[in-house]
Amino acid sequence: MKKLLVILAIASGNLSVAQTLTTPQPSTTQTIKQNFGLSSIELSYSRPNAKGRKIIGELVPFGKVWRTGANQATTLSFGDEVTIGDKKIAAGKYGLLSIPGKDNWILIITKQLDVTSPAAYKEESDVVRVNVKPMLLKEMVETFTIQFANVKASSCELSLMWENTAVILPVSTDVDSKVMNQINNIMSKDNLPYFNAAMYYLDNGKDLNQALTWFNKATEQNPTAFWIHHQRANCLAKLGKKEDAAVAASKSLELATTAKNADYVKLNEDLLKTLK
């Protein structure tokens, strides 16, 4: 009886070890969160490797719906409304599918979050379809890669790459009207963010005279802020007021020197050279 119990205990121990064995994923999962516009986009997908196989057109056949990854469905979560193709897409979580082709790929944003095979795909759940031209890459991409590229304030690109093929999905969002609404609402209240509002106007080609008014108020709020005086000088320079810009840059240089901020010392010295 004791012998039987010992055998059972050993067997149980071996089973316990087997149940806790952890091995690497053949196709690793990656989640990327990219700040975009006034919120973010989150991507989740699995990354298979080529392993010497012919990929595009064979392992990933032409003309069939592909989960655009491996294992679970590939998903995109938008923190704010975006535009893809000619379609505005509300904030939320969506599936990303594709139909590869030799000369044309169809990239699909779908309401389905569980498509792992062509049989599970329902075209009526499409939110938008976008036709894109595949590009030939010089370098071999071993691991399937999706990444965000050319990320700007209101636009970015979702880039898909595997083997020697790349396709790009443009994504955009309306930033300007939202920021302008914020500025219009906030600027009617006390404790105003004059500097931030002025910088947005300066950086985005808005009314420079209005920006200057806000820079003036910002320097009144914080008279020793050398960075504010510097941007005020830039604004004056863009308005063609070189003498006033030189005075503002000199003030910023003096304050930056006192604060021992070498970066702004150089920025002001460089700016003053252009105002002579």
Residue frames relative to the residue before (quaternion, step in Angstrom):
aa qw qx qy qz dx dy dz
M 1.0000 0.0000 0.0000 0.0000 0.00 0.00 0.00
K 0.6491 0.5199 -0.3117 0.4596 3.59 0.98 -0.93
K 0.6367 0.5418 -0.3182 0.4471 3.54 1.01 -0.89
L 0.6439 0.5227 -0.3145 0.4618 3.57 1.01 -0.86
L 0.6568 0.5161 -0.3099 0.4541 3.59 0.97 -0.86
V 0.6308 0.5277 -0.3268 0.4656 3.57 1.04 -0.79
I 0.6487 0.5166 -0.3124 0.4634 3.60 0.94 -0.89
L 0.6598 0.5057 -0.3037 0.4655 3.56 0.97 -0.91
A 0.6417 0.5304 -0.3182 0.4535 3.59 1.01 -0.82
I 0.6520 0.5057 -0.3064 0.4747 3.57 1.00 -0.87
A 0.6512 0.5143 -0.3072 0.4659 3.56 0.95 -0.91
S 0.6478 0.5182 -0.3106 0.4641 3.55 1.00 -0.88
G 0.6436 0.5271 -0.3112 0.4594 3.58 1.02 -0.82
N 0.6519 0.5095 -0.3054 0.4714 3.56 0.97 -0.86
L 0.6364 0.5261 -0.3215 0.4635 3.58 1.02 -0.83
S 0.6368 0.5402 -0.3220 0.4461 3.57 1.01 -0.87
V 0.6442 0.5157 -0.3177 0.4671 3.59 0.97 -0.82
A 0.6592 0.5173 -0.3072 0.4511 3.57 0.92 -0.92
Q 0.6670 0.5221 -0.3055 0.4350 3.59 0.98 -0.79
T 0.7377 0.4004 -0.2343 0.4905 3.60 1.10 -0.53
L 0.3964 0.7287 -0.4753 0.2931 3.60 1.22 0.18
T 0.0945 -0.7914 0.6035 0.0250 3.59 -0.85 1.01
T 0.0453 -0.7941 0.6061 -0.0062 3.56 -0.89 1.00
P 0.6169 -0.5591 0.3875 0.3959 3.63 -1.15 0.44
Q 0.5320 -0.5986 0.4915 0.3420 3.56 -1.20 0.55
P 0.4638 -0.6596 0.5035 0.3103 3.62 -0.90 0.78
S 0.7571 0.1320 -0.0767 0.6352 3.56 1.12 -0.78
T 0.2840 -0.8210 0.4698 0.1568 3.55 -0.10 1.30
T 0.4121 -0.6974 0.5369 0.2357 3.55 -1.13 0.75
Q 0.0380 -0.7856 0.6174 0.0151 3.55 -1.04 0.82
T 0.0863 -0.7611 0.6411 0.0475 3.53 -1.09 0.84
I 0.0726 -0.7966 0.6001 -0.0096 3.56 -0.79 1.10
K 0.0977 -0.7657 0.6328 0.0602 3.56 -0.98 0.88
Q 0.0727 -0.8171 0.5715 -0.0195 3.54 -0.53 1.25
N 0.3844 -0.6852 0.5654 0.2510 3.58 -0.77 1.01
F 0.1093 0.7958 -0.5826 0.1240 3.57 -0.84 0.99
G 0.8145 0.0798 -0.0976 0.5663 3.55 -0.82 1.00
L 0.7441 -0.3339 0.2795 0.5067 3.55 -0.75 -1.08
S 0.7322 0.3146 -0.2285 0.5592 3.60 1.25 0.23
S 0.4958 -0.6400 0.4782 0.3404 3.61 -0.77 -0.97
I 0.2683 -0.6973 0.6307 0.2099 3.52 -1.44 0.17
E 0.1258 -0.7894 0.5968 0.0690 3.58 -0.93 0.88
L 0.1378 -0.7914 0.5950 0.0267 3.55 -0.86 1.07
S 0.0016 0.7797 -0.6261 0.0030 3.57 -1.00 0.85
Y 0.2130 0.7739 -0.5669 0.1854 3.59 -0.74 1.09
S 0.3982 -0.6861 0.5495 0.2623 3.55 -1.31 0.22
R 0.3048 -0.8027 0.5050 0.0873 3.54 -1.05 0.94
P 0.1404 -0.8043 0.5729 0.0719 3.60 -0.11 1.23
N 0.3704 -0.7041 0.5615 0.2274 3.56 -1.30 0.42
A 0.5738 -0.6105 0.4237 0.3442 3.56 -1.15 0.62
K 0.0625 -0.8519 0.5153 0.0694 3.62 0.98 -0.85
G 0.7283 -0.4531 0.2403 0.4544 3.56 0.95 0.88
R 0.5573 0.6217 -0.3870 0.3912 3.58 1.25 -0.05
K 0.4725 -0.5983 0.5478 0.3445 3.56 -1.28 0.37
I 0.2563 -0.8301 0.4845 0.1026 3.58 -0.55 1.20
I 0.8104 0.2843 -0.1499 0.4899 3.54 0.17 -1.33
G 0.7815 0.2587 -0.2353 0.5167 3.55 -0.65 1.17
E 0.7631 0.2743 -0.1795 0.5570 3.60 1.23 -0.33
L 0.7544 0.2964 -0.1909 0.5538 3.61 0.34 -1.16
V 0.7206 0.1970 -0.1365 0.6507 3.55 1.15 -0.74
P 0.2036 -0.8452 0.4809 0.1138 3.60 0.06 1.27
F 0.5348 -0.5972 0.4926 0.3385 3.53 -1.26 0.49
G 0.8330 0.3002 -0.1921 0.4233 3.53 -1.22 0.59
K 0.6913 0.4301 -0.2855 0.5056 3.61 1.23 0.09
V 0.5637 -0.6002 0.4480 0.3483 3.56 -1.15 0.68
W 0.1004 -0.7855 0.6102 0.0258 3.56 -0.89 0.99
R 0.5107 -0.6610 0.4607 0.2999 3.58 -0.96 0.84
T 0.3543 -0.7618 0.4649 0.2792 3.58 1.36 -0.18
G 0.7526 0.1766 -0.1705 0.6111 3.49 0.89 1.08
A 0.4527 -0.6419 0.5191 0.3369 3.56 -1.11 -0.67
N 0.7722 0.3573 -0.2536 0.4600 3.56 -1.35 0.03
Q 0.8332 -0.0807 0.0759 0.5417 3.60 -0.64 -1.10
A 0.6716 -0.4812 0.3704 0.4245 3.57 -1.33 0.15
T 0.4358 -0.6623 0.5428 0.2770 3.56 -1.20 0.61
T 0.0578 -0.8269 0.5593 -0.0109 3.59 -0.82 1.00
L 0.1671 -0.7411 0.6425 0.1002 3.51 -1.34 0.54
S 0.1069 -0.7820 0.6118 0.0527 3.57 -0.91 0.92
F 0.1709 -0.7926 0.5819 0.0627 3.56 -0.71 1.13
G 0.3500 -0.7608 0.5132 0.1881 3.56 -0.76 1.05
D 0.7703 0.1433 -0.0777 0.6165 3.56 1.29 -0.33
E 0.6622 -0.4874 0.3703 0.4323 3.58 -1.24 0.21
V 0.0518 -0.7814 0.6217 0.0134 3.57 -1.00 0.88
T 0.3123 -0.7089 0.5916 0.2233 3.53 -1.35 0.19
I 0.0131 0.7656 -0.6415 0.0457 3.54 -0.89 1.05
G 0.7750 0.0857 -0.1223 0.6141 3.55 -0.64 1.09
D 0.7145 -0.3806 0.3058 0.5010 3.58 -0.76 -1.03
K 0.5900 0.6050 -0.3234 0.4258 3.57 1.31 0.29
K 0.3011 -0.7086 0.6077 0.1947 3.54 -1.00 0.89
I 0.1446 -0.8053 0.5744 0.0262 3.55 -0.78 1.10
A 0.4203 -0.7297 0.4859 0.2340 3.55 -0.68 1.13
A 0.6338 -0.5061 0.4164 0.4108 3.55 -1.24 0.45
G 0.4436 0.6724 -0.5003 0.3174 3.57 -1.00 0.82
K 0.5538 -0.6050 0.4690 0.3274 3.54 -1.36 -0.08
Y 0.0253 -0.8076 0.5866 -0.0546 3.57 -0.90 1.03
G 0.4599 -0.6415 0.5319 0.3065 3.53 -1.32 0.29
L 0.2279 -0.7398 0.6146 0.1519 3.56 -1.22 0.58
L 0.0198 0.7891 -0.6103 0.0663 3.57 -0.68 1.17
S 0.1134 -0.7855 0.6011 0.0941 3.55 -1.26 0.22
I 0.1829 -0.7184 0.6545 0.1489 3.50 -1.35 0.42
P 0.2319 -0.8100 0.5226 0.1307 3.60 -0.10 1.25
G 0.0105 -0.7749 0.6319 0.0114 3.53 -1.23 0.60
K 0.6461 -0.5313 0.3675 0.4064 3.57 -1.16 0.42
D 0.8152 0.1981 -0.0771 0.5387 3.59 0.89 -0.94
N 0.7955 0.1531 -0.0743 0.5815 3.59 1.25 -0.21
W 0.1574 -0.7553 0.6292 0.0940 3.55 -1.04 0.85
I 0.2252 -0.7215 0.6327 0.1684 3.53 -1.19 0.58
L 0.1314 -0.7742 0.6168 0.0534 3.57 -0.70 1.11
I 0.1511 -0.8266 0.5421 0.0031 3.53 -0.76 1.12
I 0.1538 -0.7148 0.6731 0.1110 3.54 -1.05 0.88
T 0.0211 -0.8321 0.5510 -0.0587 3.56 -0.60 1.18
K 0.5368 -0.6038 0.4826 0.3383 3.54 -1.27 0.44
Q 0.5740 0.5993 -0.3735 0.4145 3.58 1.25 -0.41
L 0.1638 -0.8017 0.5713 0.0634 3.56 -0.91 0.94
D 0.7136 0.4620 -0.2270 0.4751 3.58 1.28 0.08
V 0.4011 0.7285 -0.4775 0.2837 3.60 1.18 0.36
T 0.0627 0.7983 -0.5946 0.0728 3.57 -0.54 1.19
S 0.7647 0.1802 -0.1471 0.6009 3.59 1.29 0.10
P 0.6445 -0.5358 0.3643 0.4060 3.62 -1.11 0.50
A 0.6242 0.5711 -0.3425 0.4086 3.60 1.04 -0.74
A 0.6814 0.4994 -0.2921 0.4482 3.60 1.11 -0.61
Y 0.5563 0.6466 -0.3758 0.3624 3.58 1.25 -0.34
K 0.0845 -0.7739 0.6270 0.0280 3.55 -1.04 0.91
E 0.3883 -0.7644 0.4668 0.2168 3.55 -0.37 1.26
E 0.6156 0.5740 -0.3510 0.4102 3.60 1.08 -0.65
S 0.6387 0.5188 -0.3265 0.4650 3.59 1.26 -0.25
D 0.4060 0.7210 -0.4709 0.3060 3.59 1.28 0.02
V 0.2786 -0.7209 0.6083 0.1808 3.55 -1.11 0.76
V 0.7639 -0.1696 0.1175 0.6114 3.55 1.03 -0.84
R 0.1856 -0.7358 0.6397 0.1220 3.54 -1.28 0.59
V 0.0703 -0.7976 0.5989 0.0168 3.57 -0.95 0.89
N 0.2913 -0.7414 0.5808 0.1677 3.58 -0.88 0.98
V 0.0307 0.7984 -0.5993 0.0487 3.58 -0.81 1.00
K 0.4286 -0.6948 0.5214 0.2485 3.54 -1.16 0.66
P 0.3986 -0.7114 0.5167 0.2609 3.61 -0.81 0.91
M 0.2452 -0.7591 0.5875 0.1358 3.56 -1.17 0.66
L 0.4102 -0.7038 0.5288 0.2383 3.56 -1.08 0.76
L 0.2452 -0.7748 0.5703 0.1198 3.56 -0.81 1.05
K 0.4743 -0.6723 0.4887 0.2901 3.58 -1.05 0.74
E 0.7537 0.3403 -0.1779 0.5334 3.54 1.06 -0.83
M 0.4895 -0.6578 0.4993 0.2801 3.55 -1.09 0.81
V 0.1911 -0.7544 0.6187 0.1075 3.61 -0.95 0.95
E 0.2965 -0.7984 0.5025 0.1487 3.58 -0.31 1.26
T 0.7857 0.2704 -0.1246 0.5423 3.57 0.87 -0.97
F 0.5029 -0.6537 0.4712 0.3126 3.57 -0.78 1.02
T 0.0454 -0.8290 0.5547 -0.0544 3.55 -0.74 1.13
I 0.0326 -0.7339 0.6778 0.0299 3.52 -1.06 0.91
Q 0.1040 0.8047 -0.5769 0.0941 3.57 -0.83 0.95
F 0.4536 -0.6436 0.5384 0.3001 3.53 -1.30 0.34
A 0.0194 -0.8069 0.5896 -0.0297 3.56 -0.85 0.98
N 0.8291 0.1929 -0.1587 0.5002 3.55 -1.33 0.39
V 0.1715 0.8158 -0.5281 0.1617 3.55 0.93 0.98
K 0.0082 0.7895 -0.6106 0.0611 3.56 -0.60 1.23
A 0.7625 -0.3887 0.2408 0.4576 3.57 -1.29 0.05
S 0.8379 0.1402 -0.0432 0.5257 3.58 0.87 -0.88
S 0.7682 0.2604 -0.1878 0.5539 3.61 1.20 0.23
C 0.0531 0.7685 -0.6375 0.0137 3.53 -1.26 0.51
E 0.3365 -0.7231 0.5620 0.2191 3.54 -1.31 0.11
L 0.2492 -0.7199 0.6266 0.1645 3.53 -1.05 0.84
S 0.1202 -0.8329 0.5402 0.0034 3.55 -0.40 1.29
L 0.1233 -0.7804 0.6118 0.0383 3.58 -0.84 1.06
M 0.0439 0.8177 -0.5685 0.0794 3.59 -0.73 1.06
W 0.2217 0.7422 -0.6182 0.1334 3.54 -1.04 0.87
E 0.8028 0.1191 -0.1651 0.5605 3.53 -1.05 0.87
N 0.7292 -0.3751 0.2770 0.5009 3.63 -0.56 -1.07
T 0.5889 0.5729 -0.3523 0.4482 3.56 1.24 0.48
A 0.0159 -0.7731 0.6341 0.0068 3.55 -1.13 0.77
V 0.0338 -0.7587 0.6492 0.0422 3.56 -1.14 0.66
I 0.2175 -0.7913 0.5656 0.0814 3.55 -1.10 0.75
L 0.1559 -0.7695 0.6160 0.0648 3.54 -0.97 0.97
P 0.2701 -0.7718 0.5507 0.1675 3.64 -0.51 1.13
V 0.0777 -0.7679 0.6356 0.0155 3.55 -1.10 0.86
S 0.0021 -0.8010 0.5986 -0.0017 3.59 -0.96 0.81
T 0.1077 -0.7748 0.6193 0.0669 3.54 -1.29 0.33
D 0.4673 -0.6735 0.5000 0.2795 3.56 -1.16 0.61
V 0.0722 -0.8171 0.5718 -0.0081 3.54 -0.25 1.31
D 0.6568 0.5799 -0.3265 0.3546 3.55 0.80 -1.07
S 0.6999 0.4688 -0.2982 0.4489 3.62 0.73 -0.99
K 0.6474 0.5208 -0.3226 0.4534 3.59 1.06 -0.72
V 0.6623 0.4835 -0.3076 0.4827 3.56 0.97 -0.85
M 0.6457 0.5221 -0.3246 0.4529 3.58 0.97 -0.83
N 0.6287 0.5236 -0.3299 0.4709 3.58 1.03 -0.75
Q 0.6343 0.5221 -0.3240 0.4692 3.56 1.03 -0.83
I 0.6647 0.5088 -0.3066 0.4531 3.56 0.88 -0.96
N 0.6703 0.5065 -0.3017 0.4506 3.57 0.87 -0.96
N 0.6769 0.4827 -0.2920 0.4728 3.59 1.02 -0.77
I 0.7124 0.4744 -0.2644 0.4444 3.55 0.85 -1.05
M 0.6824 0.5287 -0.3031 0.4036 3.57 0.94 -0.87
S 0.6166 0.5198 -0.3570 0.4714 3.59 1.25 -0.01
K 0.6440 0.5111 -0.3082 0.4786 3.59 1.31 0.07
D 0.6197 -0.5342 0.4162 0.3967 3.56 -1.32 0.11
N 0.7999 0.2764 -0.2182 0.4859 3.58 -1.35 0.23
L 0.1112 0.8716 -0.4675 0.0972 3.52 0.96 0.99
P 0.4199 -0.6965 0.5240 0.2530 3.61 -1.10 0.73
Y 0.0936 -0.8550 0.5080 0.0468 3.56 0.62 1.15
F 0.6761 0.5154 -0.3144 0.4224 3.57 0.84 -0.96
N 0.6741 0.4939 -0.3064 0.4558 3.63 0.82 -0.93
A 0.6530 0.5062 -0.3124 0.4688 3.58 0.97 -0.83
A 0.6571 0.5127 -0.3056 0.4605 3.56 0.96 -0.89
M 0.6486 0.5213 -0.3173 0.4548 3.59 0.98 -0.84
Y 0.6332 0.5187 -0.3432 0.4606 3.60 0.98 -0.75
Y 0.6525 0.5025 -0.3129 0.4732 3.56 0.96 -0.83
L 0.6665 0.5127 -0.3017 0.4493 3.58 0.94 -0.90
D 0.7301 0.4516 -0.2382 0.4542 3.59 0.90 -0.94
N 0.7821 0.3530 -0.1633 0.4869 3.59 1.14 -0.53
G 0.5937 -0.6443 0.3488 0.3327 3.56 1.15 0.65
K 0.3670 0.7221 -0.5052 0.2979 3.58 1.09 0.67
D 0.7695 -0.3410 0.2708 0.4672 3.56 -1.34 -0.22
L 0.3018 -0.7956 0.5011 0.1576 3.59 -0.33 1.26
N 0.6030 0.5503 -0.3668 0.4462 3.59 1.10 -0.53
Q 0.6381 0.4980 -0.3193 0.4928 3.55 1.07 -0.73
A 0.6200 0.5387 -0.3352 0.4615 3.56 1.04 -0.83
L 0.6541 0.5161 -0.3160 0.4538 3.60 0.95 -0.86
T 0.6128 0.5431 -0.3465 0.4577 3.58 1.02 -0.78
W 0.6896 0.4668 -0.2799 0.4778 3.57 0.95 -0.87
F 0.6095 0.5309 -0.3556 0.4693 3.61 1.05 -0.66
N 0.6246 0.5411 -0.3334 0.4538 3.58 1.02 -0.80
K 0.6775 0.4806 -0.2835 0.4793 3.55 0.94 -0.93
A 0.6309 0.5417 -0.3310 0.4460 3.59 1.07 -0.76
T 0.6607 0.4878 -0.3138 0.4766 3.61 1.02 -0.75
E 0.5994 0.5365 -0.3599 0.4726 3.59 1.16 -0.55
Q 0.6467 0.5218 -0.3126 0.4602 3.59 1.04 -0.80
N 0.8091 0.0670 0.0282 0.5832 3.57 0.96 -0.94
P 0.1273 -0.8719 0.4679 0.0682 3.60 0.44 1.21
T 0.7113 0.4380 -0.2800 0.4732 3.64 1.12 -0.37
A 0.4712 0.6777 -0.4389 0.3550 3.60 1.29 0.14
F 0.2879 -0.8085 0.4915 0.1478 3.58 -0.07 1.32
W 0.6271 0.5492 -0.3426 0.4333 3.60 1.08 -0.67
I 0.6298 0.5152 -0.3380 0.4729 3.59 1.10 -0.63
H 0.6454 0.5113 -0.3173 0.4705 3.59 0.93 -0.87
H 0.6342 0.5332 -0.3352 0.4484 3.59 1.03 -0.78
Q 0.6956 0.4573 -0.2851 0.4751 3.60 0.84 -0.90
R 0.5811 0.5482 -0.3671 0.4765 3.57 1.16 -0.56
A 0.6334 0.5203 -0.3226 0.4733 3.58 1.04 -0.79
N 0.6371 0.5218 -0.3277 0.4631 3.60 0.98 -0.80
C 0.6438 0.5213 -0.3139 0.4638 3.56 1.01 -0.84
L 0.6536 0.5067 -0.3047 0.4726 3.57 0.93 -0.89
A 0.6380 0.5262 -0.3259 0.4581 3.59 1.00 -0.80
K 0.6616 0.4984 -0.3088 0.4675 3.59 0.96 -0.82
L 0.6619 0.4855 -0.3022 0.4846 3.58 1.17 -0.57
G 0.5264 -0.6577 0.3914 0.3703 3.58 1.31 -0.06
K 0.5231 0.6210 -0.4119 0.4137 3.58 1.28 0.26
K 0.1162 -0.8685 0.4795 0.0468 3.54 0.54 1.26
E 0.6582 0.5140 -0.3285 0.4412 3.61 0.90 -0.86
D 0.6682 0.4830 -0.2947 0.4831 3.59 0.94 -0.91
A 0.6277 0.5370 -0.3299 0.4569 3.56 1.07 -0.77
A 0.6478 0.5193 -0.3166 0.4587 3.59 1.00 -0.80
V 0.6273 0.5228 -0.3331 0.4715 3.58 1.04 -0.74
A 0.6725 0.4952 -0.2922 0.4659 3.58 0.93 -0.93
A 0.6578 0.5045 -0.3076 0.4671 3.60 0.98 -0.84
S 0.6354 0.5225 -0.3275 0.4647 3.59 1.05 -0.76
K 0.6318 0.5205 -0.3260 0.4729 3.57 1.05 -0.78
S 0.6550 0.5064 -0.3039 0.4714 3.58 0.97 -0.88
L 0.6295 0.5377 -0.3212 0.4599 3.58 1.06 -0.82
E 0.6469 0.5192 -0.3108 0.4640 3.58 0.96 -0.88
L 0.6906 0.4766 -0.2765 0.4686 3.58 0.88 -0.96
A 0.6586 0.5079 -0.3077 0.4622 3.58 1.00 -0.82
T 0.6208 0.5340 -0.3348 0.4662 3.58 1.08 -0.72
T 0.6464 0.5144 -0.3068 0.4727 3.57 1.00 -0.88
A 0.7110 0.4426 -0.2429 0.4894 3.56 1.03 -0.86
K 0.3629 -0.7595 0.4603 0.2822 3.59 1.34 -0.12
N 0.3788 0.6951 -0.5059 0.3427 3.54 1.00 0.95
A 0.2793 -0.8160 0.4873 0.1366 3.57 -0.04 1.34
D 0.6106 0.5712 -0.3619 0.4122 3.59 1.01 -0.72
Y 0.7312 0.4110 -0.2472 0.4851 3.58 0.82 -0.96
V 0.5343 0.5796 -0.4145 0.4547 3.59 1.17 -0.38
K 0.6982 0.4613 -0.2751 0.4733 3.58 0.85 -0.97
L 0.6241 0.5464 -0.3444 0.4398 3.61 0.97 -0.84
N 0.6927 0.4665 -0.2781 0.4745 3.58 0.93 -0.86
E 0.6227 0.5254 -0.3463 0.4651 3.58 1.02 -0.72
D 0.6553 0.5062 -0.3071 0.4690 3.58 0.98 -0.86
L 0.6557 0.5128 -0.3111 0.4585 3.58 0.98 -0.87
L 0.6510 0.5279 -0.3194 0.4421 3.59 0.92 -0.87
K 0.6084 0.5598 -0.3514 0.4394 3.61 1.08 -0.68
T 0.6861 0.4823 -0.2813 0.4663 3.58 1.06 -0.74
L 0.6835 0.5056 -0.2788 0.4467 3.58 1.22 -0.38
K 0.5049 0.6541 -0.4240 0.3708 3.58 1.28 0.04
